[in-house]
Amino acid sequence: MTRHPVAGSDHPVPAGAQCVGACDPAEHFEVVLILRRQDEAGFRALVDGITAGTKGARPISRADYEQRFGAAAADVKRAEDFARSHGLAVVKADAAARRIVLSGTVQQYNDAFGVDLQRFEHQVGALKQHFRQPVGPVHLPDDMHDIVTAVVGLDSRAKVQPHFRIESPTTGDAPIHAPIRAARAVNRSFTPLQLAGLYGFPAGDGKGQCIALIEMGGGYAQSDLQAYFSALGVPQPTVQDVSVDQMKNAPTGDPNGPDGEVTLDVEIVGALAPAALIAVYFAPNSEAGFVDAVSAALHDSQRKPSVISISWGAPESAWSQQSLGALNDALQTAVALGVTVCAASGDSGSSDGVSDGADHVDFPASSPYALGCGGTHVAAANGRISRETVWSSGDDGATGGGVSMTFALPAWQKGLRLVRANGGAGALVRRGVPDVAGDADPATGYAVRIGGADTVVGGTSAVAPLWAALIARINANGGKLAGFVNAKLYAQADAFNDVTSGSNGDYAAAPGWDACTGLGTPVGTKVAAALA
């Protein structure tokens, strides 16, 4: 059998990681094959039409999508036959989502895909990470190359990070109103409701909408949610957990870990859209887990999310091109279904935490099919914003933003200028990040409750659910889905508070769009009008 390497299937090894030997040949795990669509040309025409605002180009239902653009039965059978010929078990074949879940051993995967799975160690701060990764590209026989668009799950590295920062945890069971009263006097923190007021959100509670939260580990405690929403005087929202790849809601009580992200996301969207269904998709922290979680939300015909909030990400350079392509493909599916995806732009400034001296942007926020959400520092008095600047706090973080090395310049960003902190400026020539912004500085952050304690949290991970809740309100009030919003928002610059002061490292704020805060922070009622 002749096999050839699959383009883009090499997995980058993080700087400083050490290979410590071959994986146990008997180690058992699951891998996912993502198959091509039926009628790819029709799908491309639909997505391109929607993103360009072509008259008559409208999103389709999940049922119509699956019938028109799911995997062909013949392709599913061929993929199953290939797997079984190598001793791999077919756990699940989902033609609608174009996914074949396989189960097997290291030895079987090495043989089936022509890879060499090795074990690695990587010191990340005080933690030593252990992971499995193939050396060299995936190989497939000629009759499988056109059918399989990605093989995900061979790499087990925890790649994405939650984009939140904790400012000032407090201990004990003090009611949340007490720290809010104290913080308000010095403009240090805000409840989500206060921020909704500052940003002019339209009235509403998101009734009839479902907001999906993508979470890569951790969990929330029901007692935190009950205490938080009771203190805010907000009705308890309905929160449903959705297990992806056997992951479940598993809070550890540590606000500095993934629990902080999960709880922050739930409390922000729950405060601002309490009548919406909040569906929390828990998945393992890996490339496969990320792709699986987004796919699960998009193809959830029971809950039907209309907005997806993603507060996790990694520099574009950290992803294999195959996995990045698979997730970007899922975001295009969101466009076709009329689902808005809000993604945090990162908390490590223009480098996105990469120490090679170059500028980087965070993915999936850098996808042109997502609404990239950057961050600001907010000062307010008497219920109004008195000053808003780029969030940049040195070692305490800064909003991500810059220019993609992966994605071309989208039509709706043509003609924009890129301003650098050193005074240089020029035309934006590739996808610019972020698109929009909101309060993210932990010094002026969000009052939340995590692990039984009131605390103030910031980071662009707070901005994604803030925007997701705004979109849910707009959807509910208008009786239709906003769907892909980027092009409409870029056409209505007056729907934003323009942030013109500050920098995130190599990029500076400027009038109009910039690579720190995008178009700016929302004037909610004007955003609603722009999307009507």
C-alpha positions as CSV (number, residue, x, y, z in Angstrom):
1,M,0.0,0.0,0.0
2,T,1.5,3.3,-1.1
3,R,1.1,6.1,1.5
4,H,2.0,9.8,1.3
5,P,2.3,12.5,4.0
6,V,-0.6,14.7,4.7
7,A,0.2,18.4,4.2
8,G,0.1,20.4,7.5
9,S,0.0,17.3,9.8
10,D,3.4,17.9,11.4
11,H,3.1,18.9,15.0
12,P,5.3,21.8,16.3
13,V,7.3,20.9,19.4
14,P,7.3,23.7,21.9
15,A,10.6,25.4,22.6
16,G,12.3,23.7,25.5
17,A,10.4,20.4,25.3
18,Q,12.4,17.2,25.5
19,C,11.7,13.9,23.9
20,V,12.0,11.2,26.5
21,G,11.3,8.1,24.5
22,A,8.8,6.1,22.6
23,C,5.2,5.8,23.9
24,D,4.1,2.5,25.3
25,P,2.9,0.5,22.3
26,A,-0.1,-0.8,24.3
27,E,-1.3,2.7,25.4
28,H,-4.9,3.1,24.4
29,F,-6.7,6.3,23.3
30,E,-9.1,7.7,20.8
31,V,-8.5,9.6,17.5
32,V,-10.9,11.4,15.3
33,L,-11.0,11.4,11.5
34,I,-12.6,14.5,10.0
35,L,-14.0,13.8,6.6
36,R,-14.7,16.0,3.6
37,R,-18.1,17.5,3.0
38,Q,-20.5,16.6,0.3
39,D,-20.8,19.6,-2.0
40,E,-17.8,21.6,-0.8
41,A,-18.4,24.1,-3.6
42,G,-21.9,24.7,-2.5
43,F,-20.8,25.2,1.1
44,R,-18.0,27.6,0.0
45,A,-20.5,29.6,-2.0
46,L,-22.9,29.8,1.0
47,V,-20.2,30.9,3.5
48,D,-18.6,33.4,1.1
49,G,-22.0,34.8,0.3
50,I,-22.9,35.3,4.0
51,T,-19.6,36.9,4.9
52,A,-19.8,39.2,1.9
53,G,-23.4,40.2,2.6
54,T,-24.5,38.9,-0.7
55,K,-28.3,39.4,-1.2
56,G,-30.1,36.2,-0.6
57,A,-27.2,34.4,1.1
58,R,-28.7,33.3,4.4
59,P,-27.8,30.7,7.1
60,I,-29.4,27.3,7.0
61,S,-30.9,25.1,9.6
62,R,-28.8,22.3,11.3
63,A,-31.0,19.7,9.6
64,D,-30.5,21.3,6.1
65,Y,-26.8,21.6,6.8
66,E,-26.4,18.0,7.7
67,Q,-28.3,16.8,4.7
68,R,-26.4,19.0,2.2
69,F,-23.0,19.2,3.7
70,G,-22.5,16.2,5.9
71,A,-20.1,13.3,4.9
72,A,-21.2,11.0,2.1
73,A,-22.1,7.5,3.1
74,A,-19.5,6.1,0.8
75,D,-16.8,8.2,2.4
76,V,-17.8,7.0,5.9
77,K,-17.7,3.4,4.8
78,R,-14.3,3.8,3.2
79,A,-12.9,5.4,6.4
80,E,-14.4,2.7,8.5
81,D,-12.9,0.0,6.3
82,F,-9.5,1.7,6.5
83,A,-9.6,1.8,10.3
84,R,-10.7,-1.8,10.7
85,S,-8.1,-3.0,8.3
86,H,-5.5,-1.7,10.9
87,G,-7.3,-3.2,13.9
88,L,-8.8,0.1,15.0
89,A,-12.3,0.0,16.5
90,V,-14.9,2.5,15.2
91,V,-16.4,4.0,18.3
92,K,-18.8,6.4,16.5
93,A,-19.5,7.4,12.9
94,D,-21.3,10.7,12.7
95,A,-21.9,11.6,9.0
96,A,-23.7,14.8,9.9
97,A,-20.7,16.2,11.8
98,R,-18.3,14.4,9.4
99,R,-16.5,12.6,12.2
100,I,-15.3,9.1,12.7
101,V,-14.1,8.3,16.3
102,L,-11.5,5.5,16.4
103,S,-10.1,3.6,19.4
104,G,-6.8,1.8,19.3
105,T,-3.3,1.5,20.7
106,V,-0.1,3.4,20.0
107,Q,1.2,0.6,17.9
108,Q,-2.0,0.4,15.8
109,Y,-1.9,4.2,15.2
110,N,1.8,4.1,14.3
111,D,1.0,1.4,11.7
112,A,-2.2,3.0,10.4
113,F,-0.9,6.5,10.0
114,G,2.8,6.0,9.4
115,V,3.8,8.0,12.5
116,D,6.2,7.5,15.4
117,L,4.4,8.5,18.6
118,Q,6.9,9.7,21.3
119,R,6.7,11.0,24.8
120,F,7.7,14.6,25.7
121,E,8.4,16.6,28.8
122,H,8.0,20.4,28.9
123,Q,8.6,22.7,31.9
124,V,6.0,25.4,31.9
125,G,6.7,27.7,34.8
126,A,6.5,25.6,38.0
127,L,4.7,22.8,36.2
128,K,6.2,19.9,34.2
129,Q,3.9,18.9,31.3
130,H,4.0,15.4,29.9
131,F,2.4,14.7,26.6
132,R,2.3,12.4,23.6
133,Q,3.1,13.7,20.1
134,P,3.9,12.1,16.7
135,V,7.3,12.7,15.2
136,G,6.8,13.4,11.5
137,P,3.6,13.9,9.5
138,V,0.6,11.6,9.2
139,H,0.6,9.3,6.2
140,L,-2.4,8.1,4.4
141,P,-3.0,5.8,1.4
142,D,-3.9,7.5,-1.9
143,D,-7.6,6.5,-1.7
144,M,-7.9,8.2,1.7
145,H,-6.1,11.5,1.0
146,D,-9.2,13.2,-0.6
147,I,-11.6,11.8,2.0
148,V,-9.8,12.7,5.3
149,T,-9.3,16.4,5.9
150,A,-7.7,16.0,9.4
151,V,-6.6,13.4,11.9
152,V,-6.8,14.8,15.4
153,G,-6.0,13.2,18.7
154,L,-2.5,11.8,18.2
155,D,-1.2,14.9,20.0
156,S,-2.2,15.0,23.7
157,R,-0.5,18.3,24.6
158,A,-2.5,20.7,26.7
159,K,-2.1,23.5,24.1
160,V,-4.7,26.2,24.8
161,Q,-4.7,28.5,27.8
162,P,-7.6,30.3,29.6
163,H,-7.3,34.0,29.0
164,F,-8.2,35.4,32.5
165,R,-6.3,37.2,35.3
166,I,-7.2,37.4,38.9
167,E,-6.7,40.7,40.6
168,S,-7.8,40.5,44.2
169,P,-9.3,37.4,45.7
170,T,-11.0,37.8,49.1
171,T,-11.6,35.0,51.6
172,G,-14.6,33.9,53.5
173,D,-18.3,34.2,52.7
174,A,-18.6,38.0,52.6
175,P,-21.6,39.0,50.4
176,I,-20.6,40.2,47.0
177,H,-22.2,43.6,47.5
178,A,-19.6,44.5,50.1
179,P,-16.5,44.4,47.9
180,I,-18.5,46.0,45.0
181,R,-19.4,49.0,47.2
182,A,-15.7,49.4,48.3
183,A,-14.4,49.0,44.7
184,R,-17.0,51.4,43.2
185,A,-15.5,54.2,45.3
186,V,-12.2,53.9,43.5
187,N,-13.4,52.6,40.1
188,R,-11.6,49.3,40.6
189,S,-14.2,46.7,39.6
190,F,-17.7,46.3,38.2
191,T,-20.4,43.7,38.2
192,P,-21.4,42.5,34.7
193,L,-24.7,44.5,35.2
194,Q,-22.7,47.7,35.8
195,L,-20.7,47.1,32.7
196,A,-23.8,46.5,30.7
197,G,-25.0,49.9,31.8
198,L,-21.7,51.6,31.0
199,Y,-21.7,50.0,27.5
200,G,-25.4,50.9,26.8
201,F,-26.7,47.3,26.4
202,P,-30.2,47.1,25.2
203,A,-32.7,45.9,27.7
204,G,-33.4,42.2,27.7
205,D,-32.6,38.8,29.2
206,G,-31.8,36.6,26.2
207,K,-35.0,34.5,26.5
208,G,-35.2,31.8,23.9
209,Q,-31.4,31.8,23.1
210,C,-28.8,29.3,24.0
211,I,-25.2,30.5,24.7
212,A,-22.5,27.8,24.4
213,L,-19.4,28.0,26.5
214,I,-16.3,26.1,25.4
215,E,-14.3,24.9,28.4
216,M,-11.1,22.8,28.4
217,G,-11.2,21.4,31.9
218,G,-12.1,22.6,35.4
219,G,-15.7,23.4,36.5
220,Y,-18.0,25.5,38.5
221,A,-19.7,24.9,41.9
222,Q,-23.5,25.3,42.0
223,S,-23.1,27.0,45.4
224,D,-21.0,29.8,43.8
225,L,-23.6,30.4,41.2
226,Q,-26.5,30.5,43.7
227,A,-24.7,32.9,46.0
228,Y,-23.6,35.1,43.1
229,F,-26.8,35.5,41.2
230,S,-28.8,35.9,44.5
231,A,-26.4,38.8,45.5
232,L,-26.8,40.4,42.1
233,G,-30.6,40.1,42.3
234,V,-30.6,38.2,39.0
235,P,-32.8,35.1,38.4
236,Q,-30.9,31.9,38.5
237,P,-30.1,31.0,34.9
238,T,-30.5,27.4,33.6
239,V,-27.0,25.9,33.2
240,Q,-26.6,22.6,31.5
241,D,-23.3,20.6,31.3
242,V,-22.4,18.8,28.1
243,S,-19.8,16.1,28.3
244,V,-17.4,15.9,25.3
245,D,-14.8,13.1,25.1
246,Q,-15.7,11.9,28.6
247,M,-14.9,15.3,30.3
248,K,-17.3,16.6,32.9
249,N,-17.9,19.5,35.2
250,A,-15.1,18.9,37.7
251,P,-14.4,21.9,39.9
252,T,-11.2,21.8,42.1
253,G,-12.0,24.9,44.1
254,D,-8.8,26.6,42.8
255,P,-9.8,30.0,41.4
256,N,-6.4,30.3,39.7
257,G,-6.9,27.2,37.6
258,P,-9.5,26.3,34.9
259,D,-12.3,26.8,37.6
260,G,-11.7,30.5,37.4
261,E,-12.3,30.5,33.6
262,V,-15.4,28.3,33.7
263,T,-17.0,30.1,36.6
264,L,-16.2,33.6,35.2
265,D,-17.8,32.6,31.8
266,V,-21.0,31.2,33.4
267,E,-21.4,34.2,35.8
268,I,-20.9,36.9,33.1
269,V,-23.4,35.4,30.6
270,G,-25.8,34.3,33.4
271,A,-25.9,37.9,34.8
272,L,-26.4,39.5,31.4
273,A,-28.7,36.9,29.8
274,P,-30.4,35.1,32.7
275,A,-33.3,33.8,30.6
276,A,-31.0,32.2,28.0
277,L,-30.0,28.5,28.3
278,I,-26.3,28.3,29.2
279,A,-24.7,25.1,27.8
280,V,-21.2,24.4,29.0
281,Y,-19.3,22.0,26.8
282,F,-16.5,20.4,28.8
283,A,-13.7,18.8,26.8
284,P,-10.1,17.7,27.3
285,N,-7.4,20.3,26.8
286,S,-5.9,19.2,23.5
287,E,-6.3,20.0,19.9
288,A,-8.7,17.2,19.5
289,G,-10.7,18.2,22.5
290,F,-11.0,21.8,21.3
291,V,-12.2,20.8,17.8
292,D,-14.6,18.2,19.3
293,A,-16.1,20.7,21.8
294,V,-16.8,23.3,19.1
295,S,-18.2,20.7,16.8
296,A,-20.4,19.3,19.6
297,A,-21.9,22.8,20.1
298,L,-22.5,23.4,16.4
299,H,-24.2,20.1,15.8
300,D,-26.2,20.1,19.0
301,S,-29.7,19.8,17.6
302,Q,-31.3,19.7,21.1
303,R,-30.0,23.0,22.5
304,K,-29.3,24.8,19.2
305,P,-26.7,27.4,20.5
306,S,-27.0,30.7,18.7
307,V,-23.8,32.1,20.2
308,I,-20.6,30.4,21.2
309,S,-18.1,32.0,23.6
310,I,-14.5,30.8,23.6
311,S,-12.1,32.1,26.2
312,W,-9.3,29.7,25.5
313,G,-6.6,29.9,22.8
314,A,-3.0,29.6,21.8
315,P,-0.6,31.4,19.4
316,E,-1.2,30.5,15.8
317,S,2.4,29.1,15.7
318,A,1.6,26.5,18.4
319,W,-1.0,24.7,16.3
320,S,-0.4,22.1,13.7
321,Q,-1.8,23.4,10.4
322,Q,-4.1,20.4,10.2
323,S,-5.8,21.1,13.5
324,L,-5.9,24.8,13.0
325,G,-7.5,24.2,9.6
326,A,-10.0,21.8,11.2
327,L,-11.1,24.3,13.9
328,N,-11.3,27.1,11.3
329,D,-13.4,24.8,9.2
330,A,-15.8,24.4,12.2
331,L,-16.0,28.2,12.5
332,Q,-17.0,28.4,8.9
333,T,-19.8,25.9,9.8
334,A,-20.9,28.4,12.4
335,V,-21.3,31.0,9.7
336,A,-23.4,28.7,7.6
337,L,-25.6,27.9,10.6
338,G,-26.0,31.6,11.7
339,V,-24.1,31.1,14.9
340,T,-22.0,34.0,16.3
341,V,-18.6,32.9,17.7
342,C,-16.9,35.3,20.2
343,A,-13.2,34.5,21.0
344,A,-10.8,36.1,23.4
345,S,-7.7,37.6,21.8
346,G,-5.2,36.7,24.6
347,D,-3.7,38.3,27.6
348,S,0.0,38.5,26.7
349,G,0.2,41.6,24.4
350,S,1.6,41.6,20.9
351,S,3.8,38.6,21.5
352,D,0.9,36.4,22.7
353,G,3.4,35.0,25.2
354,V,5.8,33.6,22.6
355,S,9.5,34.4,23.5
356,D,11.0,34.5,20.0
357,G,11.0,38.3,19.8
358,A,8.3,38.3,17.1
359,D,4.7,39.4,17.1
360,H,2.0,36.7,17.3
361,V,-1.8,36.5,17.5
362,D,-4.0,34.1,19.3
363,F,-6.1,31.5,17.5
364,P,-9.1,31.0,17.3
365,A,-9.6,34.8,17.8
366,S,-7.5,35.3,14.6
367,S,-9.9,33.3,12.5
368,P,-11.8,35.6,10.1
369,Y,-14.9,33.6,11.0
370,A,-14.7,34.6,14.7
371,L,-15.3,37.9,16.5
372,G,-12.0,38.6,18.1
373,C,-12.4,40.2,21.5
374,G,-9.6,42.5,22.9
375,G,-9.4,44.3,26.2
376,T,-9.4,47.7,27.8
377,H,-8.9,49.5,31.1
378,V,-12.1,51.3,32.2
379,A,-12.6,54.2,34.6
380,A,-16.1,55.3,35.4
381,A,-18.0,57.8,37.5
382,N,-21.7,58.4,38.0
383,G,-22.6,55.4,35.8
384,R,-20.6,56.7,32.8
385,I,-17.2,55.8,31.3
386,S,-14.8,58.6,32.2
387,R,-11.8,57.2,30.5
388,E,-11.0,54.0,28.5
389,T,-7.5,53.0,27.4
390,V,-5.8,49.9,26.1
391,W,-5.3,47.2,28.7
392,S,-1.6,46.9,29.2
393,S,-0.3,46.2,32.7
394,G,3.2,44.9,32.2
395,D,3.7,41.6,34.0
396,D,0.0,41.6,34.9
397,G,-0.9,41.2,31.2
398,A,-2.0,43.1,28.2
399,T,-4.6,42.6,25.5
400,G,-3.6,40.4,22.6
401,G,-3.7,41.9,19.1
402,G,-1.8,42.1,15.9
403,V,-1.6,40.7,12.4
404,S,-2.2,37.0,11.5
405,M,0.5,35.0,9.8
406,T,-2.1,32.5,8.7
407,F,-5.2,34.3,7.4
408,A,-5.5,36.6,4.5
409,L,-7.0,40.1,4.8
410,P,-10.8,39.8,4.9
411,A,-12.9,42.1,2.6
412,W,-14.4,43.9,5.6
413,Q,-10.9,44.9,6.8
414,K,-9.6,46.3,3.5
415,G,-8.4,49.9,3.7
416,L,-7.5,49.8,7.4
417,R,-4.3,51.1,8.7
418,L,-1.9,49.5,11.3
419,V,-0.3,51.8,13.8
420,R,2.8,50.7,15.7
421,A,3.8,51.8,19.1
422,N,7.1,53.1,17.7
423,G,5.2,55.6,15.6
424,G,5.3,53.6,12.3
425,A,2.1,53.0,10.4
426,G,1.1,51.3,7.2
427,A,-1.7,49.5,5.4
428,L,-3.1,46.3,7.1
429,V,-2.3,43.5,4.7
430,R,-3.5,40.4,6.5
431,R,-6.2,39.6,9.0
432,G,-6.0,42.0,11.9
433,V,-6.9,41.1,15.5
434,P,-9.0,42.0,17.5
435,D,-12.3,43.1,16.0
436,V,-13.9,44.6,19.2
437,A,-13.1,45.1,22.8
438,G,-14.4,45.4,26.4
439,D,-13.2,45.8,29.9
440,A,-10.4,43.3,30.6
441,D,-7.9,44.9,33.0
442,P,-8.1,42.9,36.3
443,A,-7.4,46.3,38.0
444,T,-10.8,47.4,36.7
445,G,-12.2,43.9,36.4
446,Y,-15.3,41.9,37.0
447,A,-16.6,41.1,40.4
448,V,-17.4,37.3,40.5
449,R,-17.5,34.5,43.0
450,I,-15.2,31.5,42.6
451,G,-14.4,28.7,45.0
452,G,-16.6,30.2,47.7
453,A,-14.8,33.6,47.7
454,D,-15.6,37.0,46.1
455,T,-12.9,38.0,43.7
456,V,-12.1,40.4,40.8
457,V,-11.1,38.9,37.5
458,G,-10.0,40.3,34.2
459,G,-8.5,39.2,31.0
460,T,-9.9,39.0,27.5
461,S,-11.7,35.8,28.5
462,A,-14.2,38.1,30.2
463,V,-14.8,40.1,27.0
464,A,-15.8,37.1,24.9
465,P,-18.8,36.2,27.2
466,L,-19.6,39.9,27.6
467,W,-20.0,40.1,23.8
468,A,-21.8,36.7,23.6
469,A,-24.4,38.0,26.1
470,L,-24.9,41.2,24.1
471,I,-25.4,39.2,20.9
472,A,-27.9,36.9,22.8
473,R,-29.9,39.9,23.9
474,I,-29.9,41.3,20.4
475,N,-31.0,37.9,19.0
476,A,-33.8,37.6,21.5
477,N,-35.0,41.2,21.1
478,G,-35.0,41.0,17.3
479,G,-36.4,37.6,16.9
480,K,-33.7,36.4,14.5
481,L,-30.0,35.4,14.7
482,A,-27.3,38.0,14.2
483,G,-25.0,35.2,12.9
484,F,-21.8,36.4,11.3
485,V,-21.5,40.0,12.5
486,N,-18.0,41.1,11.5
487,A,-18.9,42.7,8.2
488,K,-21.9,44.6,9.6
489,L,-19.9,45.9,12.6
490,Y,-17.0,47.2,10.4
491,A,-19.6,49.1,8.4
492,Q,-20.9,50.9,11.5
493,A,-17.9,52.4,13.3
494,D,-20.2,54.8,15.2
495,A,-21.6,51.8,17.2
496,F,-18.4,51.8,19.3
497,N,-16.5,53.8,21.9
498,D,-13.3,54.5,20.0
499,V,-10.3,53.7,22.2
500,T,-7.3,55.9,21.1
501,S,-4.9,55.7,24.0
502,G,-2.4,53.0,25.0
503,S,-0.5,50.1,23.4
504,N,-0.2,46.3,23.8
505,G,3.6,46.2,23.1
506,D,4.3,46.7,19.5
507,Y,0.9,48.1,18.5
508,A,-0.8,51.3,19.5
509,A,-4.3,52.5,19.8
510,A,-5.4,55.0,17.1
511,P,-8.7,56.5,15.8
512,G,-10.8,53.9,14.2
513,W,-9.7,50.3,14.1
514,D,-6.4,49.3,15.8
515,A,-4.6,46.1,16.7
516,C,-5.2,46.6,20.4
517,T,-8.9,47.2,20.8
518,G,-10.3,46.7,17.3
519,L,-13.2,49.0,16.5
520,G,-13.6,49.8,20.2
521,T,-16.0,48.9,23.0
522,P,-19.7,48.5,22.4
523,V,-22.4,51.1,22.5
524,G,-24.9,48.3,22.9
525,T,-28.0,49.9,21.5
526,K,-26.1,51.1,18.4
527,V,-24.6,47.6,17.9
528,A,-28.1,46.2,18.0
529,A,-29.2,48.7,15.3
530,A,-26.2,47.8,13.2
531,L,-27.1,44.2,13.3
532,A,-30.8,44.7,12.8
